Amino acid sequence: MPVLFFGAFLFSTNFLFSKVFIYAKIVLMSLKKSEIIVPAIIAEIDAWLLLFVLKTIGFNLQDFLIKTNLEVFFIPLNIFLKFLPIILPFVAIFYVFIGSLFKNKSQGIFQFFKFTLVGSLNTFIDFGILNFLMFIFQITFGWGYSIFKAISFSSGVINSYFWNKFWTFQKTETKAGAGEFSKFYLVTFIGFLINVSIASFVVNVIGPQFGFSKVMWANIGAFIAVLCAFIWNFLSSKFFVFKK
């Protein structure tokens, strides 16, 4: 009986891996090289920045899941975090593959998928630099926080410009005219006001709620600001800055 069970286990495992291999091959063959390499690079950077932020704010997965009555998910989530730099690139490639299924019908939808992936990198650069500055200077509120948020946001914006120009919207010319730069700076300035103002309002006016620490609330404020500015960033980039 144990022999039969072991044989069935090997057969099912082999069958599963063969199916995964076939689907993975289909995914890779349907994508361009840039649609594989770029998502993998972005996801790898995302993974390390996320782990850095979680360590900086003192995030404890088990405590968080206990507080939210989700401790049943501790083991899979803990494994996921431990192997995040390995897992996330594959997730990102599959995410771009899903978006590529729409590119024949709507290039805009595929661009949106790519834009969100670039946006994830902008977000983690934003959060990474913000937490690095708060950690170095031990400032988590007030004007100091607003200045740090402005620096971290600006860093994310610079990253966003180059990735979105050459990958998301594929404007291949390397010499941008004064018009494109003017549009970029205008959009950046408005996005800057939206992002920093909302983050500063949440942190400095509303203040920590629901028992969150100042550091955790500072990150919540930054996250809310990112969500509010996201739609503006995509629409303005597609139809104003990088319009073909």
TIVEX-985248 format. One record per residue: residue in three letters; chain; y, x, z of N, C-alpha, C in turn. Coordinates in steps of 0.001 Angstrom, whole numbers, plus 500000, padded with zeros to 6 digits. Example, Ala and Ser with C-alpha at 12.3 -4.5 7.8 and 13.67 -1.06 7.14 Angstrom:
<recs>
REC   res   chain       nv       nu       nw      cav      cau      caw       cv       cu       cw
REC   ALA       A   494310   513190   507800   495500   512300   507800   496700   513200   507800
REC   SER       A   497750   512850   507080   498940   513670   507140   500030   512900   507870
</recs>
This chain:
<recs>
REC   res   chain       nv       nu       nw      cav      cau      caw       cv       cu       cw
REC   MET       A   498779   500819   500000   500000   500000   500000   501271   500853   500000
REC   PRO       A   501355   501884   500874   502542   502746   500831   502721   503422   499480
REC   VAL       A   501578   503771   498829   501657   504424   497520   502263   503483   496493
REC   LEU       A   501833   502204   496529   502375   501204   495607   503868   500991   495847
REC   PHE       A   504236   500934   497119   505651   500737   497470   506498   501906   496970
REC   PHE       A   505983   503118   497174   506712   504314   496747   506827   504357   495220
REC   GLY       A   505747   503951   494546   505776   503921   493084   506786   502916   492562
REC   ALA       A   506814   501740   493207   507778   500711   492806   509208   501180   493043
REC   PHE       A   509394   501902   494148   510727   502425   494468   511180   503432   493413
REC   LEU       A   510283   504341   493030   510621   505340   492016   510928   504684   490676
REC   PHE       A   510133   503670   490322   510338   502974   489048   511693   502274   489014
REC   SER       A   512000   501552   490103   513267   500821   490149   514458   501777   490160
REC   THR       A   514308   502905   490876   515386   503898   490920   515612   504517   489550
REC   ASN       A   514517   504859   488884   514612   505443   487543   515238   504454   486564
REC   PHE       A   514835   503186   486675   515382   502137   485808   516885   501976   486036
REC   LEU       A   517277   501981   487310   518690   501816   487655   519528   502969   487111
REC   PHE       A   519061   504193   487328   519822   505355   486865   519878   505425   485343
REC   SER       A   518818   504988   484676   518829   504989   483209   519860   504003   482680
REC   LYS       A   519972   502839   483342   520976   501850   482946   522383   502375   483201
REC   VAL       A   522571   503004   484359   523882   503571   484685   524261   504635   483665
REC   PHE       A   523298   505467   483293   523553   506526   482310   523940   505934   480957
REC   ILE       A   523246   504885   480549   523538   504241   479261   524946   503662   479252
REC   TYR       A   525290   502928   480334   526623   502327   480404   527707   503398   480500
REC   ALA       A   527426   504474   481232   528395   505571   481341   528631   506212   479976
REC   LYS       A   527574   506368   479202   527689   506943   477862   528519   506037   476964
REC   ILE       A   528311   504727   477079   529091   503764   476291   530567   503866   476640
REC   VAL       A   530845   503959   477944   532234   504060   478410   532893   505310   477854
REC   LEU       A   532225   506457   477984   532809   507730   477562   533002   507798   476053
REC   MET       A   532069   507228   475297   532161   507270   473836   533265   506371   473308
REC   SER       A   533629   505348   474060   534642   504395   473595   536062   504836   473931
REC   LEU       A   536199   505910   474707   537518   506366   475129   537901   507669   474435
REC   LYS       A   539202   507857   474250   539708   509136   473756   539615   510167   474882
REC   LYS       A   539721   511439   474506   539655   512497   475517   540755   512341   476562
REC   SER       A   541962   511996   476089   543087   511846   477020   542887   510673   477966
REC   GLU       A   542092   509681   477530   541827   508507   478361   540705   508770   479365
REC   ILE       A   540115   509945   479299   539109   510375   480272   539685   511454   481186
REC   ILE       A   540308   512460   480568   540808   513606   481335   541984   513219   482222
REC   VAL       A   542950   512494   481660   544153   512134   482428   543826   511262   483639
REC   PRO       A   543040   510171   483480   542683   509376   484666   541949   510192   485728
REC   ALA       A   541076   511110   485289   540336   511937   486248   541284   512846   487031
REC   ILE       A   542251   513442   486335   543222   514313   487003   544074   513518   487983
REC   ILE       A   544575   512373   487522   545415   511529   488380   544651   511101   489627
REC   ALA       A   543415   510645   489434   542614   510162   490561   542290   511276   491549
REC   GLU       A   542048   512485   491035   541746   513617   491920   542953   513935   492808
REC   ILE       A   544137   513954   492202   545355   514196   492983   545576   513057   493974
REC   ASP       A   545369   511813   493505   545492   510642   494386   544620   510792   495628
REC   ALA       A   543378   511195   495406   542412   511281   496504   542878   512250   497586
REC   TRP       A   543300   513437   497181   543715   514442   498167   545017   514056   498858
REC   LEU       A   545935   513441   498123   547182   512994   498745   546922   511873   499746
REC   LEU       A   546022   510940   499389   545686   509851   500305   545060   510392   501583
REC   LEU       A   544133   511322   501451   543499   511910   502635   544521   512639   503503
REC   PHE       A   545480   513298   502852   546547   513983   503593   547398   512987   504372
REC   VAL       A   547771   511879   503719   548598   510864   504381   547855   510248   505559
REC   LEU       A   546582   509898   505357   545795   509291   506433   545675   510226   507632
REC   LYS       A   545506   511513   507356   545411   512487   508449   546750   512638   509157
REC   THR       A   547838   512637   508400   549171   512826   508969   549565   511684   509894
REC   ILE       A   549222   510448   509505   549613   509295   510328   548600   509014   511434
REC   GLY       A   547538   509821   511507   546546   509635   512561   545691   508403   512375
REC   PHE       A   545412   508069   511115   544628   506873   510826   543179   507069   511254
REC   ASN       A   542661   506092   512010   541266   506108   512443   540579   504885   511859
REC   LEU       A   539672   505113   510929   539030   504015   510214   538287   503078   511148
REC   GLN       A   537531   503635   512086   536731   502806   512985   537618   501922   513855
REC   ASP       A   538674   502487   514421   539593   501697   515245   540254   500592   514430
REC   PHE       A   540640   500927   513191   541293   499940   512327   540360   498775   512023
REC   LEU       A   539101   499075   511714   538141   498025   511376   537792   497179   512591
REC   ILE       A   537759   497789   513779   537495   497028   515002   538634   496049   515269
REC   LYS       A   539870   496512   515096   541033   495648   515324   541071   494480   514346
REC   THR       A   540574   494707   513133   540603   493663   512106   539269   492922   511986
REC   ASN       A   538359   493171   512934   537042   492522   512959   536244   492775   511673
REC   LEU       A   536384   493960   511124   535679   494320   509894   534795   495552   510100
REC   GLU       A   534360   495769   511351   533594   496981   511654   532271   497056   510902
REC   VAL       A   531795   495924   510350   530549   495923   509590   530676   496790   508336
REC   PHE       A   531907   497023   507875   532124   497821   506665   532365   499303   506965
REC   PHE       A   532196   499699   508222   532535   501077   508596   531718   502114   507834
REC   ILE       A   530407   501943   507788   529547   502955   507165   529877   503151   505681
REC   PRO       A   529905   502067   504850   530224   502294   503428   531632   502834   503205
REC   LEU       A   532607   502351   503976   533979   502831   503806   534127   504275   504271
REC   ASN       A   533412   504626   505324   533458   506005   505817   532864   506968   504788
REC   ILE       A   531755   506558   504173   531146   507374   503115   532093   507485   501923
REC   PHE       A   532730   506357   501586   533673   506340   500461   534823   507321   500686
REC   LEU       A   535372   507333   501900   536483   508241   502203   536043   509703   502193
REC   LYS       A   534846   509955   502706   534353   511337   502763   534157   511925   501368
REC   PHE       A   533751   511080   500431   533490   511544   499064   534558   511058   498084
REC   LEU       A   535724   510718   498601   536797   510162   497775   537173   511055   496587
REC   PRO       A   537336   512377   496770   537699   513224   495625   536641   513259   494521
REC   ILE       A   535410   512898   494852   534337   512858   493855   534250   511479   493215
REC   ILE       A   534375   510436   494026   534187   509066   493554   535372   508566   492740
REC   LEU       A   536587   508843   493218   537777   508222   492635   537991   508546   491153
REC   PRO       A   537753   509779   490677   537914   510031   489239   537045   509135   488363
REC   PHE       A   535804   508871   488791   534924   507988   488025   535445   506551   488041
REC   VAL       A   535971   506134   489184   536553   504791   489289   537746   504665   488346
REC   ALA       A   538580   505702   488295   539769   505677   487440   539395   505619   485962
REC   ILE       A   538389   506382   485565   537938   506365   484168   537410   504986   483798
REC   PHE       A   536632   504384   484690   536109   503036   484433   537247   502025   484371
REC   TYR       A   538262   502202   485217   539427   501313   485224   540149   501365   483877
REC   VAL       A   540329   502570   483342   540972   502721   482035   540090   502132   480933
REC   PHE       A   538779   502273   481087   537855   501673   480119   538027   500158   480077
REC   ILE       A   538131   499521   481239   538355   498069   481291   539647   497716   480561
REC   GLY       A   540697   498499   480806   541959   498253   480120   541854   498445   478621
REC   SER       A   541031   499410   478187   540890   499693   476756   540235   498545   475998
REC   LEU       A   539516   497691   476699   538887   496539   476052   539923   495570   475501
REC   PHE       A   541156   495654   476011   542214   494741   475583   543144   495354   474534
REC   LYS       A   542983   496657   474223   544016   497314   473418   544055   496836   471971
REC   ASN       A   542941   496320   471456   542966   495777   470096   543677   494434   470032
REC   LYS       A   543632   493691   471139   544290   492385   471189   545732   492501   471664
REC   SER       A   545942   493344   472660   547291   493502   473214   547462   494918   473736
REC   GLN       A   548247   495708   473024   548513   497070   473464   549257   497076   474789
REC   GLY       A   550047   496010   475018   550820   495909   476254   549939   495838   477488
REC   ILE       A   548808   495123   477387   547893   495010   478525   547276   496370   478838
REC   PHE       A   546864   497082   477787   546286   498412   477988   547318   499357   478583
REC   GLN       A   548563   499264   478128   549638   500082   478688   549867   499748   480158
REC   PHE       A   549713   498468   480501   549889   498055   481896   548832   498706   482780
REC   PHE       A   547589   498758   482307   546520   499418   483060   546864   500892   483284
REC   LYS       A   547312   501555   482227   547661   502977   482336   548883   503171   483233
REC   PHE       A   549830   502237   483115   551044   502318   483926   550719   502196   485409
REC   THR       A   549798   501293   485749   549419   501133   487161   548723   502387   487687
REC   LEU       A   547943   503046   486824   547272   504275   487251   548296   505378   487510
REC   VAL       A   549253   505518   486599   550342   506475   486819   551129   506080   488063
REC   GLY       A   551311   504761   488241   552021   504264   489419   551330   504646   490716
REC   SER       A   549994   504692   490689   549269   505099   491902   549609   506546   492259
REC   LEU       A   549720   507399   491232   550080   508797   491485   551510   508903   492000
REC   ASN       A   552417   508126   491400   553800   508107   491887   553841   507709   493357
REC   THR       A   553057   506682   493688   553029   506167   495060   552530   507221   496039
REC   PHE       A   551438   507895   495685   550875   508885   496608   551739   510140   496692
REC   ILE       A   552420   510487   495598   553394   511579   495675   554527   511175   496605
REC   ASP       A   554997   509937   496441   556049   509384   497307   555616   509443   498773
REC   PHE       A   554448   508884   499076   553952   508838   500453   553646   510241   500979
REC   GLY       A   553078   511089   500115   552721   512432   500549   553933   513250   500958
REC   ILE       A   554968   513240   500115   556185   513992   500428   556903   513373   501621
REC   LEU       A   556943   512032   501683   557585   511346   502805   556935   511742   504127
REC   ASN       A   555618   511690   504184   554913   512032   505422   555009   513515   505740
REC   PHE       A   555040   514353   504715   555202   515787   504935   556556   516074   505586
REC   LEU       A   557617   515446   505074   558955   515651   505629   559060   515087   507047
REC   MET       A   558465   513897   507276   558503   513314   508622   557732   514186   509605
REC   PHE       A   556631   514777   509145   555818   515636   510006   556557   516933   510340
REC   ILE       A   557199   517531   509340   557902   518800   509541   559113   518631   510454
REC   PHE       A   559911   517583   510213   561164   517404   510951   561050   516425   512122
REC   GLN       A   559888   515762   512254   559661   514815   513350   560736   513725   513386
REC   ILE       A   561081   513206   512215   562044   512104   512084   561347   510962   511362
REC   THR       A   561323   509766   511994   560613   508632   511402   561479   507389   511253
REC   PHE       A   562790   507497   511525   563669   506338   511373   565104   506827   511197
REC   GLY       A   566016   505863   510978   567430   506201   510852   567781   506802   509498
REC   TRP       A   568947   507466   509450   569420   508053   508204   568501   509167   507717
REC   GLY       A   567890   509856   508650   566956   510913   508266   565803   510358   507452
REC   TYR       A   565267   509211   507906   564176   508568   507172   564634   508151   505781
REC   SER       A   565839   507588   505686   566360   507145   504391   566514   508320   503427
REC   ILE       A   566968   509459   503937   567107   510657   503097   565733   511145   502635
REC   PHE       A   564768   511169   503559   563412   511576   503200   562835   510646   502130
REC   LYS       A   563088   509331   502304   562567   508344   501349   563198   508547   499981
REC   ALA       A   564474   508898   499959   565153   509149   498687   564546   510360   497982
REC   ILE       A   564257   511411   498737   563656   512626   498163   562254   512338   497630
REC   SER       A   561449   511646   498434   560068   511372   498030   560023   510431   496832
REC   PHE       A   560909   509430   496831   560958   508489   495717   561379   509201   494432
REC   SER       A   562385   510056   494519   562869   510789   493344   561773   511679   492761
REC   SER       A   560969   512274   493623   559858   513110   493161   558847   512277   492380
REC   GLY       A   558565   511076   492889   557654   510180   492194   558199   509742   490850
REC   VAL       A   559510   509530   490777   560150   509089   489539   560059   510166   488458
REC   ILE       A   560305   511411   488828   560204   512515   487864   558783   512602   487310
REC   ASN       A   557806   512480   488198   556408   512461   487780   556150   511297   486828
REC   SER       A   556689   510132   487169   556491   508923   486380   557024   509076   484964
REC   TYR       A   558183   509686   484833   558819   509807   483521   557915   510541   482528
REC   PHE       A   557393   511677   482923   556611   512485   481995   555246   511869   481686
REC   TRP       A   554555   511352   482717   553250   510729   482476   553387   509496   481593
REC   ASN       A   554370   508644   481895   554529   507407   481131   555045   507663   479721
REC   LYS       A   555912   508631   479571   556451   508942   478242   555348   509424   477300
REC   PHE       A   554571   510400   477747   553618   511051   476851   552212   510452   476889
REC   TRP       A   551878   509692   477935   550519   509141   478017   550509   507623   477949
REC   THR       A   551247   506961   478830   551213   505497   478855   551776   504900   477575
REC   PHE       A   552998   505282   477224   553673   504701   476058   553629   505620   474835
REC   GLN       A   553091   506824   474996   552788   507754   473901   553973   507993   472971
REC   LYS       A   555099   508332   473559   556243   508786   472770   556112   510299   472640
REC   THR       A   555618   510739   471504   555184   512124   471354   556313   513119   471126
REC   GLU       A   557506   512645   470748   558572   513608   470498   558967   514292   471801
REC   THR       A   559087   515592   471755   559394   516368   472962   560888   516435   473240
REC   LYS       A   561686   516237   472214   563131   516272   472398   563666   514847   472455
REC   ALA       A   563965   514398   473647   564493   513046   473810   565992   513066   473565
REC   GLY       A   566462   512008   472921   567890   511908   472682   568633   511554   473952
REC   ALA       A   569962   511667   473851   570793   511349   475016   570622   509898   475420
REC   GLY       A   570354   509041   474424   570180   507620   474719   569003   507351   475629
REC   GLU       A   567873   508026   475355   566680   507813   476184   566900   508312   477602
REC   PHE       A   567535   509473   477719   567813   510004   479050   568774   509106   479817
REC   SER       A   569760   508550   479116   570715   507648   479769   570010   506401   480284
REC   LYS       A   569134   505849   479443   568363   504678   479859   567471   505017   481050
REC   PHE       A   566837   506185   480974   565942   506603   482055   566687   506717   483380
REC   TYR       A   567848   507353   483350   568616   507525   484582   569130   506194   485114
REC   LEU       A   569492   505281   484205   569955   503962   484638   568826   503200   485324
REC   VAL       A   567671   503168   484663   566506   502485   485231   566095   503139   486543
REC   THR       A   566107   504462   486569   565750   505202   487775   566682   504872   488931
REC   PHE       A   567969   504793   488630   568954   504510   489670   568749   503115   490256
REC   ILE       A   568512   502128   489379   568276   500760   489862   566980   500705   490666
REC   GLY       A   565922   501347   490143   564663   501395   490883   564813   502123   492202
REC   PHE       A   565627   503171   492193   565928   503916   493416   566570   503004   494463
REC   LEU       A   567561   502207   494042   568239   501294   494965   567276   500246   495516
REC   ILE       A   566446   499687   494630   565478   498673   495058   564505   499267   496072
REC   ASN       A   563943   500416   495733   562909   501032   496562   563442   501482   497915
REC   VAL       A   564505   502294   497901   565027   502857   499145   565654   501780   500022
REC   SER       A   566356   500816   499398   567011   499758   500178   565991   498898   500912
REC   ILE       A   564935   498504   500204   563916   497656   500827   563183   498422   501921
REC   ALA       A   562817   499679   501640   562124   500484   502652   562998   500679   503884
REC   SER       A   564279   500976   503673   565196   501195   504798   565416   499912   505589
REC   PHE       A   565484   498775   504890   565668   497487   505569   564467   497167   506455
REC   VAL       A   563269   497356   505905   562050   497057   506668   561947   497960   507894
REC   VAL       A   562271   499245   507728   562110   500214   508818   563256   500152   509817
REC   ASN       A   564497   500118   509323   565658   500251   510211   566202   498932   510735
REC   VAL       A   566040   497851   509979   566576   496547   510395   565496   495702   511070
REC   ILE       A   564378   495510   510376   563293   494708   510962   562618   495478   512092
REC   GLY       A   562303   496738   511840   561678   497567   512870   560188   497300   513013
REC   PRO       A   559482   498151   513746   558029   498009   513913   557629   496641   514458
REC   GLN       A   556636   496027   513840   556117   494727   514243   554613   494821   514472
REC   PHE       A   554073   493811   515180   552627   493636   515357   551959   494847   516011
REC   GLY       A   552714   495586   516813   552144   496705   517549   551963   497986   516764
REC   PHE       A   552506   498052   515537   552382   499266   514732   553287   500367   515285
REC   SER       A   552830   501612   515169   553651   502751   515576   554788   502939   514574
REC   LYS       A   555775   503764   514940   556905   504011   514045   556453   504683   512745
REC   VAL       A   555510   505615   512861   555014   506302   511670   554280   505331   510753
REC   MET       A   553416   504492   511349   552678   503514   510556   553633   502516   509909
REC   TRP       A   554652   502065   510670   555614   501095   510139   556455   501718   509027
REC   ALA       A   556752   503007   509149   557497   503701   508091   556709   503685   506787
REC   ASN       A   555394   503835   506888   554551   503780   505697   554430   502361   505163
REC   ILE       A   554402   501380   506053   554369   499981   505620   555652   499642   504867
REC   GLY       A   556787   500107   505397   558061   499887   504716   558071   500499   503327
REC   ALA       A   557527   501697   503215   557457   502367   501912   556545   501609   500953
REC   PHE       A   555435   501076   501468   554483   500339   500631   555093   499043   500107
REC   ILE       A   555785   498309   500965   556446   497073   500545   557482   497370   499465
REC   ALA       A   558211   498465   499634   559225   498856   498652   558595   499156   497294
REC   VAL       A   557443   499805   497312   556742   500121   496067   556340   498847   495340
REC   LEU       A   555798   497876   496071   555377   496617   495463   556548   495883   494823
REC   CYS       A   557668   495859   495524   558837   495121   495028   559432   495764   493779
REC   ALA       A   559339   497077   493682   559947   497787   492554   559001   497936   491362
REC   PHE       A   557722   497597   491540   556726   497896   490514   556968   497130   489214
REC   ILE       A   557130   495821   489298   557322   495011   488094   558569   495454   487343
REC   TRP       A   559638   495704   488082   560866   496201   487464   560604   497501   486697
REC   ASN       A   559870   498394   487300   559604   499693   486681   558834   499553   485369
REC   PHE       A   557806   498696   485370   556998   498545   484157   557789   497910   483027
REC   LEU       A   558436   496786   483305   559159   496065   482257   560310   496890   481698
REC   SER       A   561038   497548   482570   562174   498351   482108   561707   499575   481324
REC   SER       A   560574   500164   481727   560046   501321   480998   559549   500931   479614
REC   LYS       A   558828   499821   479536   558233   499394   478266   559272   498886   477280
REC   PHE       A   560174   498035   477749   561083   497352   476829   562480   497966   476756
REC   PHE       A   562747   498964   477589   564094   499533   477590   564077   501049   477366
REC   VAL       A   563350   501770   478206   563371   503236   478119   562514   503753   476969
REC   PHE       A   561247   503328   476919   560304   503880   475944   559997   502916   474806
REC   LYS       A   560886   502009   474538   560683   501051   473456   560643   501787   472127
REC   LYS       A   559589   501518   471331   559439   502208   470045   560253   501480   468978
</recs>
